[in-house]
Amino acid sequence: MKRRFRGPSPAFVISLIALFVALGGTTAYASGLISGRQIVNHSIPAKKLTAAAVNALQGGRAISLHKGQLPVDSVRHALAITHGIVVSYRCESGQRIHFMLNPQAGGEDLFVSGDYAEDGVMKSVNQVEFQDFSGQTVNVNVIAWARQGDGKVSHIKLGGAVTGDGCTVQGLITPGT
């Protein structure tokens, strides 16, 4: 007896078509993805990016400072904590203002590099230790990072002066990426 070959059922044909469309569609989709090399610089507006993406590109938010007529109290006041570094000031009765950079509690080393001016005398700093910049006028422009921090470098620009019966502080602290 001769066996007759029967054609595939309609359900089988439809399932094969669905399988090939699914496999081919994924491949077609994957080939249409855009890599980072294909994006032209500044071609994507910020409003098309998530807030997290914008912050990652900008390196976090800068801290702008402008404090006037600070009392003379010889107490250390924290201005900011950035990536394991405590940035603080102290306004002393001896007509001196201090800017201090030190590692956050539990930290061991602080790396500081840049320049500063105390009472108009410019100096450079490239040290591994706690920093205390003081004088009647002080300007600090350094980058700093804490060994026990997250390894990110922060840019610290501060200016301060003793004025009459108090102190003024201004500056910009930019957390690094």
C-alpha positions, 0 to 999 in steps of 0.5 A: 500500500502506497502512503500518501503524503499529506500537506501541513495543517493550516495551524502548523503553517501559521505557527511557522510563519509566526516563528520566522516573523518573531525571529526576523523581527528581533534581528531587524530591531537589533540591527536598527539600534544606535551605538554611542559612536553614531551620535553626533556631539550635542545633537540630543537636547537635554529635555530628551534625557532623563534627569539621572543622565543629565546629572551624570554628564554634568558631574552632579550639582555645584554648591554655590556659596555667598554668606555675609556678616558671619559672626566671630565665634571661633566655631567650625561651621561645615559648608559642604560634604562632597565625596568624603571631604568636609569643607568648613570655615571658622571666623576667629576673633583674632581677625582671621578666617580659616577654610578647612578641608579634611576627610570625613569621619573614618577617612585616612588621607586627603589629597589636595592640589592647586593654589591659594592666597593668604593675605595676598600671597599666592602659594601652591599646595600639593599635599596628602593631609588635612588642610587649613588655609587662614588669614585676613583674606583667603582665596582657595582654588584646589582639587581634592579627593579622599582616599576613603571616599568614592575616588571622585575629585571635587573642585573647591573654589572659596574666598573669604575675608574678615570684614569689621566685626564678622567674616564673609564667605563665597565660592563654588564647590563642584562635586566630581564625577 
